Amino acid sequence: MLDLLIKSFRRIQEEKEKEVQKLREKQERARDKQAELDAIRAKRAYEEAERIAREKERQEIIIKNKKVVELLEANEKQKLDKEYKLAEQAKQEQEEYQRIIEKQIKDLENERRKEEDKKRMRYDHNHELR
């Protein structure tokens, strides 16, 4: 009977140990599963942070490029404005030069006519005197 009791006790103890082992294995599987889920979440969080960082960098590049384009356009406009003003100034100077030349020519012609008139009058006067 003692043998039977010992066998029964051992059998119960072995069953409990098997149950404890099953619980440990179940807990280990749960920990492994949780660790796997945590790793997946960490990977997703890292990938999301990387995506956000790349998007931020892309936006900064777009803004920088836009500013560069705006500066280039402003410089080009400034250059064109300067060229236009210089062309206008050259045109005005050319027109003023033409006016001066035309006036000088006109003045010379008037002077020549006056001289011719004087000569003619002297000639006529001399001719009348004779």
C-alpha positions as CSV (number, residue, x, y, z in Angstrom):
1,M,0.0,0.0,0.0
2,L,2.8,2.4,0.7
3,D,4.2,1.5,-2.7
4,L,0.9,2.3,-4.2
5,L,0.7,5.5,-2.3
6,I,4.2,6.4,-3.4
7,K,3.4,5.5,-7.0
8,S,0.3,7.6,-6.9
9,F,2.2,10.5,-5.4
10,R,4.9,10.2,-8.0
11,R,2.3,10.0,-10.8
12,I,0.5,13.1,-9.5
13,Q,3.9,14.8,-9.1
14,E,4.9,13.9,-12.7
15,E,1.5,15.1,-13.9
16,K,2.0,18.4,-12.1
17,E,5.5,18.7,-13.4
18,K,4.1,18.0,-16.9
19,E,1.5,20.7,-16.4
20,V,4.1,23.1,-15.0
21,Q,6.3,22.3,-18.1
22,K,3.4,22.9,-20.4
23,L,2.7,26.2,-18.7
24,R,6.3,27.2,-19.0
25,E,6.3,26.3,-22.7
26,K,3.1,28.2,-23.1
27,Q,4.6,31.2,-21.3
28,E,7.8,30.9,-23.4
29,R,5.7,30.8,-26.6
30,A,3.8,33.9,-25.4
31,R,7.0,35.7,-24.6
32,D,8.4,34.8,-28.0
33,K,5.2,35.9,-29.7
34,Q,5.3,39.2,-27.7
35,A,8.9,39.7,-28.5
36,E,8.1,39.1,-32.2
37,L,5.2,41.6,-32.0
38,D,7.4,44.1,-30.2
39,A,10.1,43.7,-32.9
40,I,7.6,44.2,-35.6
41,R,6.2,47.3,-33.9
42,A,9.8,48.6,-33.4
43,K,10.6,48.0,-37.1
44,R,7.4,49.8,-38.2
45,A,8.1,52.7,-35.9
46,Y,11.7,52.9,-37.2
47,E,10.4,52.7,-40.8
48,E,7.8,55.4,-40.1
49,A,10.4,57.7,-38.5
50,E,12.7,57.1,-41.5
51,R,9.8,57.9,-43.9
52,I,9.0,61.1,-41.9
53,A,12.7,62.1,-41.9
54,R,13.0,61.5,-45.7
55,E,9.8,63.5,-46.3
56,K,11.1,66.3,-44.2
57,E,14.4,66.3,-46.0
58,R,12.5,66.2,-49.4
59,Q,10.4,69.2,-48.4
60,E,13.5,71.1,-47.3
61,I,15.1,70.4,-50.6
62,I,12.0,71.5,-52.4
63,I,11.9,74.7,-50.4
64,K,15.6,75.3,-50.9
65,N,15.3,74.7,-54.7
66,K,12.3,77.0,-54.9
67,K,14.3,79.8,-53.1
68,V,17.2,79.2,-55.5
69,V,14.9,79.4,-58.5
70,E,13.3,82.6,-57.1
71,L,16.7,84.1,-56.6
72,L,17.8,83.2,-60.1
73,E,14.6,84.6,-61.6
74,A,15.0,87.8,-59.5
75,N,18.6,88.1,-60.7
76,E,17.5,87.5,-64.3
77,K,14.8,90.1,-64.0
78,Q,17.2,92.6,-62.4
79,K,19.6,92.0,-65.3
80,L,16.9,92.4,-67.9
81,D,15.7,95.6,-66.2
82,K,19.2,97.0,-66.2
83,E,19.7,96.1,-69.9
84,Y,16.4,97.7,-70.7
85,K,17.3,100.9,-68.8
86,L,20.7,101.0,-70.5
87,A,19.0,100.5,-73.9
88,E,16.5,103.3,-73.1
89,Q,19.3,105.6,-72.0
90,A,21.3,104.8,-75.1
91,K,18.2,105.5,-77.2
92,Q,17.6,108.8,-75.5
93,E,21.2,109.8,-75.9
94,Q,21.1,108.8,-79.6
95,E,17.9,110.9,-80.0
96,E,19.5,113.9,-78.2
97,Y,22.6,113.5,-80.4
98,Q,20.5,113.4,-83.5
99,R,18.6,116.6,-82.4
100,I,21.9,118.4,-81.8
101,I,23.3,117.3,-85.1
102,E,20.1,118.3,-86.9
103,K,20.1,121.7,-85.2
104,Q,23.7,122.3,-86.0
105,I,23.0,121.3,-89.7
106,K,20.0,123.6,-89.7
107,D,22.0,126.4,-88.0
108,L,24.7,126.0,-90.6
109,E,22.2,126.1,-93.4
110,N,20.6,129.2,-92.0
111,E,24.1,130.8,-91.6
112,R,25.0,129.8,-95.2
113,R,21.7,131.3,-96.5
114,K,22.3,134.5,-94.5
115,E,25.8,134.7,-96.0
116,E,24.4,134.0,-99.5
117,D,21.7,136.7,-98.9
118,K,24.3,139.1,-97.7
119,K,26.5,138.3,-100.8
120,R,23.5,138.7,-103.1
121,M,22.5,141.9,-101.5
122,R,26.1,143.2,-101.8
123,Y,26.2,142.0,-105.4
124,D,22.8,143.6,-106.1
125,H,23.9,146.7,-104.4
126,N,27.2,146.8,-106.3
127,H,25.4,146.0,-109.5
128,E,22.9,148.9,-108.9
129,L,25.8,151.2,-108.3
130,R,27.3,150.5,-111.6
